């Protein structure tokens, strides 16, 4: 840590040049003119919305394809390009970045609902530096101001072009890359260990939620969600609405951090046990058990059990194992809408067995998810440390011209 502090003190003490993105390069759009059929039996790889959202460097080990004809005028992604999510039901998902940091030999395309940025001079920014720069908190604040909307948010390319970025010398960029890489390597080790624990949990969860014929435990019935639940959807609530109606009751949205809490207001729409799910965006298909007084935004769906032989928390657990399979993500923004959720089919064992399973899974879930103990706590601490030093390392002053 002391070495990093010394490095920060030495980095460009007299400041660096800042320039607007519009001065430095060109923006380009994702795939256009494509139908749903073009994403079946395709001949060319493409980068999805989720690939960008989930990775600061583009994952090129992909198996998603789109049909692209020889004479089509589609934009190809090149080494060093910065890719962004351009449209979403939530402003926080707009403008998330990912950089192509590997040189590739085959054509690679960009999905719709996304756009790319290409420098005119590739020697200004190292791709490994760009991947950190555009995910930094200060840069995210600039990017957030380019998105506008009510029920759907879109990035304004005109405003995006006005974003100002620092241009430190390449030697400085290399120093920062080396330092931040060391953080991400440690974080990756912790993530791998936590992922192994999660897979262990998912293995036991799968065993508990897999039912076979022939035993008392396996007296199950199959039912669709519409047969056992009332299905509703949240309502439009802006951040301004939350500011003017502040209170104690949570409002849940499409995010998965902080249990999906978007904010707090003085009233509530629901009171009791429910299952909610994310209908749109990067976290579409995420399942939550809710118990209490709360409200939902329009990017969430709501299930209220209407039959006596289904435990609500059991439904949340079993639905979490199958919901992602029903998410539609091929053409752009991932979705799991109410009409699709209504036809999802789940297994319902006797109520006593449901309650037994819930008790076991609650204990497993606490071990995996409790942020105050073990690996999750260590990973959270390392992420906070990484974000702190990333911000420090990328906090350049603009030199006076």
Residue, then its C-alpha position, 0 to 999 in steps of 0.5 A: x500500500x505504501x508503494x502505491x501511495x508513493x506511485x500516486x504522488x509521483x504520477x504526473x504532479x503537473x497534470x495531464x492533457x484532457x480532451x473530449x471523446x469527440x475530438x479523439x475518435x469516432x462512435x459506431x453502432x451495433x448490428x442493424x437490420x437483424x431479425x430474430x432468425x438471424x441469431x439462429x445458425x449464424x456464421x459470425x461471432x458477436x459481443x452481447x449486451x451482457x458481455x459488455x455489462x459483465x466484463x471490463x475486458x471483452x470476453x472473446x471466448x464466446x459461442x454466440x453467433x449471428x448471420x452476416x452476409x458477405x455484402x452487408x455493411x456492418x461495423x466490426x470491432x477492432x483491437x482497442x475499441x471501447x464498447x458501451x451499453x447504450x439503452x436500458x430500463x435503468x440509467x445505471x446500466x447505460x454506458x457500461x464499458x468493456x474494451x477489446x484488449x486482445x487482437x483477434x483474427x476473425x470478424x467480431x460484431x457488436x449487438x444492438x442496444x450497444x455502441x462502440x468508440x474507436x480512437x483516431x490514434x491508437x497510441x493515445x490510450x493502451x487498451x488495458x488502461x482504457x478498461x480501467x479508466x472507463x469503469x472508474x467512478x468519476x468516469x461513470x458519473x460523467x457517463x450517467x449524465x448522458x442518459x435520459x428517459x422515464x421508462x427507458x433510458x438512452x445514451x445521447x451520443x452528442x452528450x457522450x462526445x463531450x465526455x472529457x478523459x485524461x491522456x497520461x503518458x504511456x509510461x504512466x499508463x503502464x505503471x497504473x496497469x501493472x498496479x491495478x492488475x495486481x489487485x484484479x488478480x487477487x480479486x479473481x482468486x477470491x472470486x474463483x474460491x467463492x464461485x467454487x463455494x457457490x457451485x457447491x451450494x448450487x449442487x446441493x440445492x439442485x439435489x434438494x430440488x430434483x424430484x424423482x418418482x417412487x418415494x414419499x418425498x417425491x409425491x410432487x405435482x407440476x404446475x405453471x406459475x400462472x396456476x399457483x400465483x397472481x402475477x403483477x408488475x411494478x410501476x414507474x418511479x423516477x429518482x426525483x419521485x423517490x427524493x420528494x417522497x422519502x421514507x422508510x419503505x424500500x423500493x426494489x428495482x432491477x439491480x441485484x446489489x443491496x438486495x435490489x434496493x433502489x431507494x426508500x419512500x413514505x408509502x408502500x404498494x405491497x405488504x406480506x410474502x412475495x416473490x419478485x423478479x427482474x424483468x429487464x436489463x442485465x439482471x433479467x431473471x434474478x429472483x428474490x424472496x420478499x417479506x414485508x412492506x415494499x414497492x417495485x419499479x416497472x422493471x420488476x415482476x411480482x408473484x403472490x402465491x394463491x394456493x395453500x400447498x405452496x411455500x412462498x420461500x420454496x417457490x423463490x428457491x426453485x424458481x431461481x434454478x429455472x428462471x434464467x433459462x427463460x430470459x430472452x437475450x439474443x437481439x439486445x436488452x435481456x428480458x423475462x416478461x410476465x407472459x413468459x413467467x406465467x408459463x414457467x413450470x415448477x415441481x411442487x412437493x408436499x408442503x412439509x417437504x417444502x418447509x424442510x428444504x427451505x430450512x436447509x437452503x436458508x443455512x447454505x445460503x447464509x454461508x455463501x451470501x453473508x457479507x459479514x463473514x468469510x470469503x464474501x467479506x474478504x472479497x468485498x474488502x478487496x473490491x473496496x480497496x481496489x476501487x479506492x486505489x483505482x480512483x486515486x490512480x486515475x484522479x489526474x489534474x488537468x494542466x493549465x494550457 
